[in-house]
Amino acid sequence: MLVSLVIGTAGSVAFAVGQGDFEQASAALQQIARELQMRGVNFESMGDIEKHRHDHEHETAHTTVGQT
């Protein structure tokens, strides 16, 4: 499963998964967050994992984190 990492110009960080169903994508995002935290990447906050879909596109799951 591929995960996209988006870093905004203001320093925001977001992860998105565009494969699988929402439950699979949500589990992948949670796993990535745990793995990063075990490797010393600490987040100030982590938003709820959300569904996102445009018309005629597949569903994606994404979350935004604040890094410390």
RAKA-V234958 format. One record per pair of residues at least 6 apart in sequence whose ideal C-beta (glycine too) atoms are under 8 Angstrom apart, sorted by the first residue. I is the first residue (numbers start at 1). GAP is how many residues later the second one is. D is the distance in whole Angstrom. If there is no record, write none. Layout:
I_GAP_D ; I_GAP_D
//
This chain:
1_16_6 ; 1_18_5 ; 1_19_6 ; 1_23_7 ; 1_24_7 ; 1_27_5 ; 2_15_7 ; 2_16_7 ; 2_17_6 ; 3_12_6 ; 3_13_7 ; 3_14_5 ; 3_25_6 ; 3_26_7 ; 3_29_6 ; 4_11_7 ; 4_12_5 ; 4_13_8 ; 4_14_7 ; 5_8_7 ; 5_9_8 ; 5_10_6 ; 6_7_7 ; 6_8_4 ; 6_9_8 ; 6_10_7 ; 7_6_6 ; 8_6_7 ; 11_56_8 ; 12_52_6 ; 12_54_8 ; 13_51_7 ; 13_52_5 ; 13_53_8 ; 13_54_6 ; 14_48_6 ; 14_49_7 ; 14_50_5 ; 14_51_7 ; 15_14_6 ; 15_17_6 ; 15_18_8 ; 15_47_7 ; 15_48_6 ; 15_50_7 ; 16_36_8 ; 16_44_5 ; 16_45_7 ; 16_46_4 ; 17_7_8 ; 17_8_4 ; 17_11_5 ; 17_12_6 ; 17_43_6 ; 17_44_5 ; 17_45_7 ; 18_7_8 ; 18_40_6 ; 18_42_5 ; 19_6_7 ; 20_8_7 ; 21_38_7 ; 22_29_5 ; 22_37_6 ; 22_39_6 ; 25_24_8 ; 25_34_8 ; 25_35_7 ; 25_36_3 ; 26_23_5 ; 26_35_5 ; 28_33_8 ; 29_20_5 ; 29_32_6 ; 29_33_8 ; 29_34_5 ; 30_19_7 ; 33_10_7 ; 33_13_6 ; 33_30_8 ; 33_32_7 ; 36_7_8 ; 37_6_7 ; 41_26_7 ; 42_25_7 ; 42_26_5 ; 43_22_4 ; 43_23_6 ; 43_24_6 ; 43_25_7 ; 44_21_8 ; 44_22_4 ; 44_23_7 ; 44_24_5 ; 45_20_7 ; 45_21_4 ; 46_17_6 ; 46_18_8 ; 46_19_5 ; 46_20_8 ; 47_16_5 ; 47_17_4 ; 47_18_7 ; 48_15_7 ; 49_12_6 ; 49_13_7 ; 49_14_5 ; 50_11_7 ; 50_12_6 ; 50_13_7 ; 51_8_6 ; 51_9_7 ; 51_10_6 ; 52_7_7 ; 52_8_5 ; 52_9_7 ; 52_10_6 ; 53_6_4 ; 53_7_7
//
